[in-house]
């Protein structure tokens, strides 16, 4: 599924008008139209400086509305930092960038208490985590202690500084980047921390047309982006995600997809129940951004890769043979029926990979 609408549209003051009042448990047509317009505005604005797949922008926006965090994975030079800055600007979010290094301490990202000699008291000097969108650049270069401090912020949306708990601003989104091919001088992220990321987006090399466009525009000044929405609007949409209807049969489809990763013969560690919740919330956010008050199997299939691939560990034999988590997820989606078979009708599922 790809974003709809005119990618060249620009924001006007009326785009940030107060949203229509929400009836309890009901999403009206006006509000759904606002959601689709929000997606189109953000995609169009970010695309002014980011040359790449616009669906990446929609996934990032869905993750923000679903109150999750994103792991951006790709080799250097794919504009990961540019994408993060552009998203923050278009959404009107406060942005901070943290360059992770092996000597980075927890206090460097959370902050610490400093003694103020003028007032003879300790005062809190907040770290870069106190922002609405935080770019954790090369997260796998930080030691475990610093990564654990980031883990608390991601999971609890708060930090603890010298025994004092401080809430983080809303919305709060961590965009972490890592180079998948670099192994020297890095600390591999533990599975527990990777599972905390709602989605992992693998950025590939640009297409020929996109790379030619980059060469044509690299020497020009970057476009001055502007906020095309407001924090209040983003929080409003995030608060109504649960109003999107998901049928029980679709929930069953989500669970069967996740369970199939655990039963696959090429998988050593399948997706956890947190993956089912992640896929459910992402499907709701995707449906809302598509202007619908209900989720469909297509919404689930559009997000199953970003939601599940980073939660799966293939067996050693499969890794040696070149089998990836992405290939396993594709196999699972291909073999899992949307509608559960009728009770009493036996159906064998052949998991012979590649057959």
C-alpha positions as a LaTeX table, in Angstrom:
\begin{tabular}{lrrr}
\hline
Residue & $x$ (\AA) & $y$ (\AA) & $z$ (\AA) \\
\hline
Unk1 & 0.00 & 0.00 & 0.00 \\
Unk2 & 1.36 & 3.39 & $-0.92$ \\
Unk3 & 0.34 & 6.88 & 0.22 \\
Unk4 & $-2.34$ & 8.55 & $-1.84$ \\
Unk5 & $-2.83$ & 12.14 & $-2.86$ \\
Unk6 & $-0.83$ & 14.78 & $-4.63$ \\
Unk7 & 2.75 & 14.66 & $-3.38$ \\
Unk8 & 3.27 & 18.25 & $-4.42$ \\
Unk9 & 0.61 & 19.68 & $-2.13$ \\
Unk10 & 1.69 & 22.31 & 0.34 \\
Unk11 & 0.22 & 23.17 & 3.69 \\
Unk12 & $-2.11$ & 26.10 & 4.19 \\
Unk13 & $-3.27$ & 27.61 & 7.46 \\
Unk14 & $-6.59$ & 25.81 & 7.21 \\
Unk15 & $-4.74$ & 22.45 & 7.30 \\
Unk16 & $-4.20$ & 22.92 & 11.04 \\
Unk17 & $-7.77$ & 23.85 & 11.90 \\
Unk18 & $-9.16$ & 22.25 & 15.07 \\
Unk19 & $-10.38$ & 18.74 & 14.39 \\
Unk20 & $-14.09$ & 18.00 & 14.47 \\
Unk21 & $-15.37$ & 16.80 & 17.82 \\
Unk22 & $-15.08$ & 13.04 & 18.26 \\
Unk23 & $-18.18$ & 11.16 & 19.22 \\
Unk24 & $-17.48$ & 8.46 & 21.74 \\
Unk25 & $-16.29$ & 5.32 & 19.94 \\
Unk26 & $-17.13$ & 6.70 & 16.48 \\
Unk27 & $-14.83$ & 8.11 & 13.81 \\
Unk28 & $-16.69$ & 10.59 & 11.63 \\
Unk29 & $-16.04$ & 11.20 & 7.94 \\
Unk30 & $-14.56$ & 14.64 & 8.63 \\
Unk31 & $-12.02$ & 13.25 & 11.08 \\
Unk32 & $-11.08$ & 10.39 & 8.76 \\
Unk33 & $-10.58$ & 12.89 & 5.95 \\
Unk34 & $-8.33$ & 14.92 & 8.27 \\
Unk35 & $-6.24$ & 11.81 & 8.94 \\
Unk36 & $-5.73$ & 11.13 & 5.25 \\
Unk37 & $-4.91$ & 14.78 & 4.64 \\
Unk38 & $-2.37$ & 14.72 & 7.48 \\
Unk39 & $-0.59$ & 11.78 & 5.88 \\
Unk40 & $-0.52$ & 13.47 & 2.48 \\
Unk41 & 0.81 & 16.75 & 3.92 \\
Unk42 & 3.60 & 15.06 & 5.88 \\
Unk43 & 4.66 & 12.84 & 2.96 \\
Unk44 & 4.69 & 15.81 & 0.57 \\
Unk45 & 6.69 & 18.02 & 2.94 \\
Unk46 & 9.30 & 15.38 & 3.83 \\
Unk47 & 9.69 & 14.43 & 0.16 \\
Unk48 & 10.94 & 17.96 & $-0.54$ \\
Unk49 & 14.30 & 16.98 & 1.00 \\
Unk50 & 14.20 & 13.19 & 1.32 \\
Unk51 & 14.57 & 11.30 & $-1.95$ \\
Unk52 & 13.34 & 7.76 & $-1.45$ \\
Unk53 & 10.34 & 5.54 & $-0.97$ \\
Unk54 & 7.44 & 7.70 & 0.37 \\
Unk55 & 5.98 & 4.64 & 2.09 \\
Unk56 & 8.83 & 4.91 & 4.61 \\
Unk57 & 7.43 & 8.27 & 5.74 \\
Unk58 & 3.96 & 6.76 & 6.19 \\
Unk59 & 5.35 & 3.91 & 8.29 \\
Unk60 & 7.19 & 6.42 & 10.49 \\
Unk61 & 4.00 & 8.42 & 10.96 \\
Unk62 & 2.03 & 5.26 & 11.78 \\
Unk63 & 4.64 & 4.29 & 14.38 \\
Unk64 & 4.37 & 7.73 & 15.99 \\
Unk65 & 0.58 & 7.53 & 16.21 \\
Unk66 & 0.87 & 3.98 & 17.61 \\
Unk67 & 3.23 & 5.35 & 20.30 \\
Unk68 & 6.12 & 3.13 & 19.23 \\
Unk69 & 9.77 & 3.54 & 18.32 \\
Unk70 & 11.61 & 2.94 & 15.07 \\
Unk71 & 14.90 & 1.27 & 14.20 \\
Unk72 & 16.31 & 2.56 & 10.91 \\
Unk73 & 18.79 & 0.13 & 9.44 \\
Unk74 & 20.94 & 0.81 & 6.42 \\
Unk75 & 24.46 & 1.40 & 5.20 \\
Unk76 & 25.92 & 4.91 & 5.47 \\
Unk77 & 24.81 & 7.54 & 2.99 \\
Unk78 & 21.11 & 6.67 & 2.73 \\
Unk79 & 19.90 & 9.97 & 4.29 \\
Unk80 & 18.71 & 8.47 & 7.58 \\
Unk81 & 19.55 & 11.66 & 9.49 \\
Unk82 & 17.95 & 13.83 & 6.81 \\
Unk83 & 14.79 & 11.74 & 7.02 \\
Unk84 & 14.62 & 12.06 & 10.82 \\
Unk85 & 15.14 & 15.84 & 10.79 \\
Unk86 & 12.59 & 16.31 & 8.02 \\
Unk87 & 9.98 & 14.26 & 9.91 \\
Unk88 & 10.49 & 16.28 & 13.08 \\
Unk89 & 10.19 & 19.58 & 11.22 \\
Unk90 & 7.10 & 18.56 & 9.26 \\
Unk91 & 5.38 & 17.38 & 12.46 \\
Unk92 & 6.39 & 20.42 & 14.49 \\
Unk93 & 8.25 & 18.25 & 17.00 \\
Unk94 & 11.20 & 19.27 & 19.13 \\
Unk95 & 14.21 & 17.37 & 17.73 \\
Unk96 & 17.46 & 16.23 & 19.32 \\
Unk97 & 20.27 & 14.13 & 17.88 \\
Unk98 & 22.54 & 11.92 & 19.97 \\
Unk99 & 25.72 & 10.56 & 18.38 \\
Unk100 & 26.33 & 7.30 & 20.23 \\
Unk101 & 29.97 & 6.49 & 21.01 \\
Unk102 & 31.67 & 3.78 & 23.14 \\
Unk103 & 32.42 & 6.27 & 25.93 \\
Unk104 & 28.86 & 7.65 & 26.16 \\
Unk105 & 27.48 & 7.55 & 29.72 \\
Unk106 & 23.79 & 7.36 & 30.79 \\
Unk107 & 23.99 & 10.88 & 32.23 \\
Unk108 & 25.08 & 12.15 & 28.82 \\
Unk109 & 21.64 & 11.33 & 27.41 \\
Unk110 & 19.37 & 11.63 & 30.45 \\
Unk111 & 20.93 & 14.64 & 32.13 \\
Unk112 & 22.18 & 15.24 & 35.66 \\
Unk113 & 21.84 & 17.53 & 38.67 \\
Unk114 & 24.24 & 20.47 & 38.71 \\
Unk115 & 24.96 & 22.59 & 41.80 \\
Unk116 & 23.95 & 26.20 & 41.20 \\
Unk117 & 26.19 & 28.37 & 43.35 \\
Unk118 & 23.94 & 31.41 & 42.94 \\
Unk119 & 20.96 & 29.79 & 44.63 \\
Unk120 & 22.96 & 27.15 & 46.55 \\
Unk121 & 20.77 & 24.34 & 45.25 \\
Unk122 & 21.06 & 21.46 & 42.83 \\
Unk123 & 19.12 & 21.96 & 39.63 \\
Unk124 & 18.36 & 19.50 & 36.88 \\
Unk125 & 20.14 & 19.94 & 33.59 \\
Unk126 & 18.07 & 17.87 & 31.16 \\
Unk127 & 19.80 & 15.74 & 28.56 \\
Unk128 & 18.92 & 15.34 & 24.88 \\
Unk129 & 16.35 & 12.64 & 25.66 \\
Unk130 & 13.97 & 15.41 & 26.75 \\
Unk131 & 12.66 & 15.98 & 23.24 \\
Unk132 & 9.67 & 14.79 & 21.27 \\
Unk133 & 11.72 & 13.14 & 18.53 \\
Unk134 & 15.17 & 11.80 & 19.38 \\
Unk135 & 17.61 & 10.51 & 16.77 \\
Unk136 & 19.86 & 7.88 & 18.38 \\
Unk137 & 22.54 & 7.78 & 15.71 \\
Unk138 & 24.53 & 4.52 & 15.51 \\
Unk139 & 22.87 & 3.16 & 18.62 \\
Unk140 & 24.93 & $-0.04$ & 18.54 \\
Unk141 & 28.10 & 1.92 & 19.36 \\
Unk142 & 26.95 & 2.72 & 22.90 \\
Unk143 & 27.81 & 0.43 & 25.86 \\
Unk144 & 25.16 & $-1.67$ & 27.58 \\
Unk145 & 24.68 & 0.72 & 30.52 \\
Unk146 & 23.78 & 3.61 & 28.23 \\
Unk147 & 21.55 & 1.42 & 26.12 \\
Unk148 & 19.68 & 0.35 & 29.27 \\
Unk149 & 19.01 & 4.00 & 30.12 \\
Unk150 & 17.60 & 4.48 & 26.64 \\
Unk151 & 15.54 & 1.31 & 27.10 \\
Unk152 & 13.81 & 2.76 & 30.18 \\
Unk153 & 12.99 & 5.91 & 28.25 \\
Unk154 & 11.55 & 3.91 & 25.36 \\
Unk155 & 9.48 & 1.55 & 27.49 \\
Unk156 & 8.39 & 3.75 & 30.38 \\
Unk157 & 8.54 & 7.16 & 28.66 \\
Unk158 & 10.45 & 8.46 & 31.64 \\
Unk159 & 14.03 & 8.65 & 32.91 \\
Unk160 & 15.45 & 8.22 & 36.38 \\
Unk161 & 18.19 & 10.67 & 37.36 \\
Unk162 & 19.83 & 10.10 & 40.72 \\
Unk163 & 16.67 & 8.51 & 42.07 \\
Unk164 & 14.34 & 11.17 & 40.67 \\
Unk165 & 11.89 & 10.12 & 37.97 \\
Unk166 & 11.24 & 12.64 & 35.22 \\
Unk167 & 8.50 & 12.17 & 32.59 \\
Unk168 & 9.40 & 12.68 & 28.95 \\
Unk169 & 7.44 & 14.98 & 26.64 \\
Unk170 & 4.59 & 13.76 & 24.45 \\
Unk171 & 4.70 & 12.57 & 21.79 \\
Unk172 & 7.99 & 10.75 & 22.31 \\
Unk173 & 9.61 & 8.86 & 19.46 \\
Unk174 & 13.08 & 7.34 & 19.33 \\
Unk175 & 14.52 & 6.96 & 15.85 \\
Unk176 & 17.58 & 4.74 & 16.22 \\
Unk177 & 19.97 & 4.05 & 13.38 \\
Unk178 & 22.50 & 1.29 & 12.93 \\
Unk179 & 24.77 & 0.00 & 10.20 \\
Unk180 & 23.92 & $-3.69$ & 9.64 \\
Unk181 & 27.27 & $-4.60$ & 8.08 \\
Unk182 & 29.65 & $-3.00$ & 10.57 \\
Unk183 & 30.82 & $-5.27$ & 13.39 \\
Unk184 & 34.09 & $-3.73$ & 14.61 \\
Unk185 & 33.82 & $-1.51$ & 17.69 \\
Unk186 & 30.08 & $-1.96$ & 18.15 \\
Unk187 & 27.87 & $-3.50$ & 20.83 \\
Unk188 & 25.20 & $-5.73$ & 19.36 \\
Unk189 & 21.74 & $-4.78$ & 20.57 \\
Unk190 & 20.28 & $-7.46$ & 22.87 \\
Unk191 & 17.12 & $-9.19$ & 21.68 \\
Unk192 & 15.13 & $-7.65$ & 24.55 \\
Unk193 & 15.97 & $-4.13$ & 23.38 \\
Unk194 & 15.35 & $-4.87$ & 19.71 \\
Unk195 & 11.91 & $-6.19$ & 20.68 \\
Unk196 & 11.10 & $-2.77$ & 22.17 \\
Unk197 & 11.18 & $-1.19$ & 18.74 \\
Unk198 & 7.74 & $-1.18$ & 17.20 \\
Unk199 & 9.13 & $-1.41$ & 13.68 \\
Unk200 & 12.43 & $-1.81$ & 11.92 \\
Unk201 & 12.74 & $-0.10$ & 8.56 \\
Unk202 & 15.46 & $-1.37$ & 6.27 \\
Unk203 & 16.56 & 1.41 & 3.93 \\
Unk204 & 17.81 & 0.09 & 0.61 \\
Unk205 & 19.88 & 1.82 & $-2.02$ \\
Unk206 & 17.88 & 4.35 & $-4.06$ \\
Unk207 & 16.51 & 3.48 & $-7.46$ \\
Unk208 & 18.33 & 4.69 & $-10.56$ \\
Unk209 & 15.83 & 7.50 & $-11.04$ \\
Unk210 & 16.12 & 8.63 & $-7.41$ \\
Unk211 & 19.91 & 8.56 & $-7.48$ \\
Unk212 & 19.96 & 10.61 & $-10.70$ \\
Unk213 & 17.64 & 13.10 & $-9.00$ \\
Unk214 & 20.08 & 13.27 & $-6.07$ \\
Unk215 & 22.94 & 14.10 & $-8.43$ \\
Unk216 & 20.85 & 16.81 & $-10.06$ \\
Unk217 & 19.97 & 18.52 & $-6.78$ \\
Unk218 & 22.90 & 17.87 & $-4.42$ \\
Unk219 & 24.51 & 21.29 & $-5.03$ \\
Unk220 & 21.34 & 23.23 & $-4.40$ \\
Unk221 & 20.36 & 24.60 & $-0.98$ \\
Unk222 & 18.02 & 22.32 & 0.92 \\
Unk223 & 14.38 & 23.34 & 0.90 \\
Unk224 & 13.28 & 25.17 & 4.03 \\
Unk225 & 10.69 & 22.83 & 5.50 \\
Unk226 & 7.82 & 24.01 & 7.65 \\
Unk227 & 5.49 & 22.35 & 10.10 \\
Unk228 & 2.40 & 21.07 & 8.29 \\
Unk229 & 0.63 & 19.97 & 11.46 \\
Unk230 & 0.72 & 20.68 & 15.18 \\
Unk231 & 1.63 & 18.65 & 18.24 \\
Unk232 & $-1.97$ & 18.87 & 19.43 \\
Unk233 & $-3.20$ & 17.37 & 16.16 \\
Unk234 & $-0.68$ & 14.53 & 16.32 \\
Unk235 & $-1.61$ & 13.74 & 19.93 \\
Unk236 & $-5.29$ & 13.90 & 19.03 \\
Unk237 & $-4.92$ & 11.28 & 16.32 \\
Unk238 & $-2.74$ & 9.13 & 18.57 \\
Unk239 & $-5.48$ & 9.21 & 21.22 \\
Unk240 & $-8.13$ & 7.83 & 18.85 \\
Unk241 & $-6.17$ & 4.91 & 17.39 \\
Unk242 & $-8.15$ & 2.48 & 19.53 \\
Unk243 & $-11.38$ & 3.74 & 17.97 \\
Unk244 & $-10.41$ & 2.02 & 14.72 \\
Unk245 & $-12.41$ & $-1.19$ & 14.46 \\
Unk246 & $-10.64$ & $-4.54$ & 14.12 \\
Unk247 & $-12.75$ & $-7.64$ & 13.67 \\
Unk248 & $-11.99$ & $-10.67$ & 15.81 \\
Unk249 & $-11.23$ & $-12.67$ & 12.67 \\
Unk250 & $-8.54$ & $-10.17$ & 11.74 \\
Unk251 & $-7.09$ & $-10.41$ & 15.24 \\
Unk252 & $-6.99$ & $-14.17$ & 14.75 \\
Unk253 & $-5.09$ & $-13.64$ & 11.49 \\
Unk254 & $-2.53$ & $-11.48$ & 13.30 \\
Unk255 & $-2.05$ & $-14.10$ & 16.01 \\
Unk256 & $-1.68$ & $-16.92$ & 13.47 \\
Unk257 & 0.97 & $-14.94$ & 11.60 \\
Unk258 & 2.96 & $-14.42$ & 14.79 \\
Unk259 & 2.53 & $-18.01$ & 15.93 \\
Unk260 & 3.64 & $-19.28$ & 12.52 \\
Unk261 & 7.02 & $-17.57$ & 13.04 \\
Unk262 & 7.50 & $-19.63$ & 16.21 \\
Unk263 & 6.64 & $-22.89$ & 14.44 \\
Unk264 & 8.74 & $-22.29$ & 11.34 \\
Unk265 & 11.55 & $-24.89$ & 11.01 \\
Unk266 & 14.07 & $-22.22$ & 10.01 \\
Unk267 & 13.43 & $-20.08$ & 13.10 \\
Unk268 & 15.30 & $-20.42$ & 16.39 \\
Unk269 & 13.36 & $-17.64$ & 18.14 \\
Unk270 & 9.97 & $-16.50$ & 16.88 \\
Unk271 & 8.09 & $-13.28$ & 17.47 \\
Unk272 & 6.84 & $-12.58$ & 20.99 \\
Unk273 & 3.27 & $-11.65$ & 22.02 \\
Unk274 & 4.48 & $-8.06$ & 21.96 \\
Unk275 & 4.70 & $-8.49$ & 18.18 \\
Unk276 & 0.97 & $-9.28$ & 18.02 \\
Unk277 & 0.18 & $-6.08$ & 19.91 \\
Unk278 & 2.55 & $-4.10$ & 17.72 \\
Unk279 & 0.99 & $-5.41$ & 14.52 \\
Unk280 & $-2.50$ & $-4.66$ & 15.82 \\
Unk281 & $-1.71$ & $-1.05$ & 16.74 \\
Unk282 & 0.17 & $-0.48$ & 13.50 \\
Unk283 & $-2.76$ & $-1.82$ & 11.47 \\
Unk284 & $-5.08$ & 0.57 & 13.30 \\
Unk285 & $-2.78$ & 3.53 & 12.67 \\
Unk286 & $-2.36$ & 2.55 & 9.01 \\
Unk287 & $-6.12$ & 2.30 & 8.55 \\
Unk288 & $-6.66$ & 5.70 & 10.17 \\
Unk289 & $-4.04$ & 7.32 & 7.94 \\
Unk290 & $-5.78$ & 5.71 & 4.97 \\
Unk291 & $-9.02$ & 7.45 & 5.95 \\
Unk292 & $-10.80$ & 4.31 & 7.18 \\
Unk293 & $-12.41$ & 3.51 & 10.51 \\
Unk294 & $-11.66$ & $-0.20$ & 10.18 \\
Unk295 & $-8.53$ & $-2.26$ & 9.55 \\
Unk296 & $-8.19$ & $-4.82$ & 6.76 \\
Unk297 & $-5.91$ & $-7.79$ & 6.03 \\
Unk298 & $-4.08$ & $-5.57$ & 3.53 \\
Unk299 & $-3.15$ & $-3.22$ & 6.37 \\
Unk300 & $-1.65$ & $-6.14$ & 8.28 \\
Unk301 & 0.25 & $-7.46$ & 5.26 \\
Unk302 & 1.64 & $-3.99$ & 4.50 \\
Unk303 & 3.23 & $-3.82$ & 7.95 \\
Unk304 & 4.05 & $-7.42$ & 8.80 \\
Unk305 & 7.64 & $-7.09$ & 7.54 \\
Unk306 & 8.61 & $-3.95$ & 9.51 \\
Unk307 & 6.79 & $-5.28$ & 12.60 \\
Unk308 & 8.11 & $-8.86$ & 12.69 \\
Unk309 & 11.43 & $-9.21$ & 10.87 \\
Unk310 & 13.60 & $-7.75$ & 13.65 \\
Unk311 & 11.93 & $-9.99$ & 16.24 \\
Unk312 & 12.90 & $-13.25$ & 14.52 \\
Unk313 & 16.16 & $-15.19$ & 14.83 \\
Unk314 & 16.79 & $-17.82$ & 12.18 \\
Unk315 & 18.63 & $-21.03$ & 13.00 \\
Unk316 & 22.38 & $-21.29$ & 12.48 \\
Unk317 & 21.95 & $-23.65$ & 9.54 \\
Unk318 & 19.47 & $-21.28$ & 7.91 \\
Unk319 & 21.81 & $-18.32$ & 8.38 \\
Unk320 & 24.67 & $-20.25$ & 6.78 \\
Unk321 & 22.44 & $-21.02$ & 3.82 \\
Unk322 & 21.59 & $-17.33$ & 3.45 \\
Unk323 & 18.01 & $-17.54$ & 4.73 \\
Unk324 & 16.96 & $-14.22$ & 6.25 \\
Unk325 & 14.20 & $-13.19$ & 8.63 \\
Unk326 & 12.60 & $-11.29$ & 5.75 \\
Unk327 & 12.41 & $-14.49$ & 3.70 \\
Unk328 & 10.83 & $-16.32$ & 6.64 \\
Unk329 & 8.20 & $-13.59$ & 7.10 \\
Unk330 & 7.39 & $-13.69$ & 3.40 \\
Unk331 & 6.99 & $-17.46$ & 3.60 \\
Unk332 & 4.73 & $-17.16$ & 6.66 \\
Unk333 & 2.51 & $-14.54$ & 4.99 \\
Unk334 & 2.24 & $-16.67$ & 1.86 \\
Unk335 & 1.16 & $-19.77$ & 3.78 \\
Unk336 & $-1.11$ & $-18.25$ & 6.43 \\
Unk337 & $-4.78$ & $-17.98$ & 5.51 \\
Unk338 & $-6.68$ & $-14.82$ & 6.38 \\
Unk339 & $-9.74$ & $-16.80$ & 7.42 \\
Unk340 & $-9.20$ & $-19.65$ & 9.85 \\
Unk341 & $-10.28$ & $-23.06$ & 8.48 \\
Unk342 & $-13.64$ & $-24.38$ & 9.62 \\
Unk343 & $-13.44$ & $-26.40$ & 12.85 \\
Unk344 & $-13.26$ & $-30.14$ & 12.19 \\
Unk345 & $-11.61$ & $-29.78$ & 8.78 \\
Unk346 & $-8.02$ & $-30.92$ & 9.02 \\
Unk347 & $-5.56$ & $-28.85$ & 7.01 \\
Unk348 & $-1.88$ & $-29.68$ & 6.96 \\
Unk349 & 0.55 & $-26.75$ & 6.75 \\
Unk350 & 3.70 & $-27.60$ & 4.83 \\
Unk351 & 6.61 & $-25.54$ & 6.13 \\
Unk352 & 9.21 & $-26.93$ & 3.77 \\
Unk353 & 11.05 & $-23.68$ & 3.12 \\
Unk354 & 11.30 & $-22.61$ & $-0.48$ \\
Unk355 & 8.89 & $-25.24$ & $-1.79$ \\
\hline
\end{tabular}
